[in-house]
Amino acid sequence: MREDSFFERVYEVVKQIPYGRATSYGAIARYLGTGKSARMVGWAMNASHNQLDNIPAHRVVNRNGMLTGKHHFGGPHVMQNLLESEGLTIVEDRIVDFEKYFWDPAKELEG
């Protein structure tokens, strides 16, 4: 699997995450049939800031709802501010009631 094509597949999933929802690196990896590649999904999110398309990378967090990618947004509070502007509550770098806002591409998108 070429890295650039994997990143493009990740971006296509991320672009479909609805406003006010969030998903995890692992959920995207599982949806793409590469369940053990959550870390590569994270790399794709880090690289997404260089894309011309608007990739809502702020909606991708770790499996516990932690804002683990927040340092890649140009400031320590940018990711949190983006999520809060969509109605999510963040406490100590974690989405409150993450299960309520969790968007599972395996359930929401046709494979």
SEGUFI-18452 format. One record per atom (N, C-alpha, C): x, y, z; residue in three letters. Coordinates in steps of 0.1 Angstrom, whole numbers, plus 5000, padded with zeros to 4 digits. Layout:
<rs>
XYZAla/...
</rs>
This chain:
<rs>
500949885000Met/500050005000Met/500950125000Met/500750214990Arg/501550334990Arg/500950435000Arg/501850505007Glu/501450595017Glu/500550705012Glu/500850765000Asp/500050874995Asp/498650834992Asp/498450714986Ser/497150664984Ser/496350634997Ser/497050585007Phe/496450565020Phe/495950695025Phe/496850795025Phe/496450925030Phe/495250985023Phe/495150965010Glu/494051015002Glu/492750945007Glu/492850815009Arg/491650735014Arg/491250785028Arg/492250815036Val/491850865050Val/491151005048Val/491651085039Tyr/491051225037Tyr/489651215032Tyr/489351115024Glu/488051095018Glu/487051065030Glu/487550985039Val/486650945051Val/486451075060Val/487551135063Val/487551255072Val/486651365067Val/486651385054Lys/485751485048Lys/484251455050Lys/483951335053Gln/482551295055Gln/482051305070Gln/482951325079Ile/482551335093Ile/481651465094Ile/480451445099Pro/479551555100Pro/479951655111Pro/479551785108Tyr/479751895117Tyr/479151845131Tyr/479951875142Gly/479551845155Gly/479751705159Gly/480451625151Arg/480751485155Arg/482251465154Arg/482751355159Ala/484151325160Ala/484251175158Ala/485451125154Thr/485750985152Thr/487150965157Thr/487650845157Ser/488950805162Ser/489850765150Ser/491150775153Tyr/492150725143Tyr/491850575140Tyr/491650495150Gly/491350355149Gly/490150325141Gly/489050395143Ala/487850375136Ala/488050395121Ala/488750495117Ile/489050525103Ile/489950405098Ile/490950365105Ala/491750255101Ala/490950125099Ala/490050095108Arg/489249975107Arg/488349985095Arg/487750105093Tyr/486850125081Tyr/487650095068Tyr/488850135068Leu/489650125056Leu/490249985054Leu/489949895064Gly/490449755063Gly/491849735068Gly/492349835075Thr/493749835080Thr/493749865095Thr/493049775102Gly/492849805116Gly/494049835125Gly/495249795121Lys/496349815129Lys/497149935125Lys/496550025117Ser/497250135111Ser/496750275117Ser/496250275129Ala/495750395135Ala/496850505135Ala/498050465138Arg/499150555138Arg/499350625125Arg/499250545114Met/499350605100Met/498150705098Met/497050675103Val/495850775102Val/496350905108Val/496950895120Gly/497451005127Gly/498451085118Gly/499351015112Trp/500351075103Trp/499651145091Trp/498551085086Ala/497751145075Ala/497151275081Ala/496651275093Met/496051395099Met/497051505100Met/498251475104Asn/499351565106Asn/499651635092Asn/499751545082Ala/500051595068Ala/498851665062Ala/497651655067Ser/496451715061Ser/496551865061Ser/497251925070His/497352065071His/498052125058His/498652045050Asn/499352095038Asn/498452065026Asn/497252025028Gln/496351985016Gln/495652115012Gln/495252114999Leu/494452224994Leu/493052214998Leu/492552094999Asp/491152065003Asp/491052095018Asp/489852135022Asn/489652145037Asn/489352015043Asn/490351965051Ile/490251835057Ile/489951865072Ile/488751835077Pro/488451865091Pro/489151775101Pro/490451785101Ala/491251695110Ala/490951715125Ala/490451825128His/490051855143His/489051755148His/488351685139Arg/487251595143Arg/487751455145Arg/489151435144Val/489751305146Val/490551305159Val/490251215168Val/490851215181Val/491251065184Val/491751045196Asn/492150905199Asn/490850835204Asn/490950705207Arg/489850625210Arg/489150665223Arg/489750745231Asn/489150795244Asn/488650935243Asn/488650995230Gly/488151125229Gly/489251235232Gly/490451195234Met/491551285237Met/492051355225Met/492351485226Leu/492751565215Leu/494351555213Leu/494651425210Thr/496151395209Thr/496851465198Thr/496151515188Gly/496751585176Gly/496751735178Gly/496451785189Lys/496251935191Lys/497452015188Lys/498651955189His/499852035187His/500152065173His/499352005164His/499652015149His/498652125143His/498052205151Phe/497052295146Phe/497452445147Phe/498752465149Gly/499252605149Gly/499052675162Gly/498552615172Gly/498452675185Gly/497752565194Gly/498052575207Pro/497652475217Pro/496152465219Pro/495352565215His/493952565217His/493052565204His/493752565193Val/492952565180Val/492052455178Val/492552325180Met/491752215179Met/490552215188Met/490752245201Gln/489652265210Gln/488652365206Gln/489152485202Asn/488252585198Asn/487352545186Asn/487952475176Leu/487252435165Leu/486152335169Leu/486452245178Leu/485452145183Leu/484352215191Leu/484752305199Glu/483752375207Glu/482852465199Glu/483352515188Ser/482552595179Ser/481452515172Ser/481652385172Glu/480752285167Glu/479852225177Glu/479952275190Gly/479052235200Gly/479552125210Gly/480752085208Leu/481351985217Leu/481952055229Leu/481951985240Thr/482552035252Thr/483851965254Thr/484852035257Ile/486251975259Ile/486652015274Ile/487051905281Val/487551935295Val/488851855296Val/489951925299Glu/491251865301Glu/491651785288Glu/491451845277Asp/491851795264Asp/491051665260Asp/489851655265Arg/489051535261Arg/487651575258Arg/487051515248Ile/485651545245Ile/484751485255Ile/483951565261Val/482951515272Val/481851445264Val/481551325270Asp/480451235264Asp/480851195250Asp/482151165248Phe/482651125234Phe/481751025227Phe/481250925235Glu/480350825229Glu/479150885222Glu/478650995228Lys/477451055222Lys/477751125209Lys/478951175207Tyr/479351245195Tyr/480151155185Tyr/480451035189Phe/481250945181Phe/480650905168Phe/481350925157Trp/480850895144Trp/481650775139Trp/481050665136Asp/481750545132Asp/481550525117Asp/482650545109Pro/482450535095Pro/482050395090Pro/482350285098Ala/481850155094Ala/480350145095Ala/479750225103Lys/478250225105Lys/477550325096Lys/478250435094Glu/477650555087Glu/477950555072Glu/478950485067Leu/479350485053Leu/479150345047Leu/478750345035Glu/478650215029Glu/480050175024Glu/480450055028Gly/481750005024Gly/481849965010Gly/
</rs>
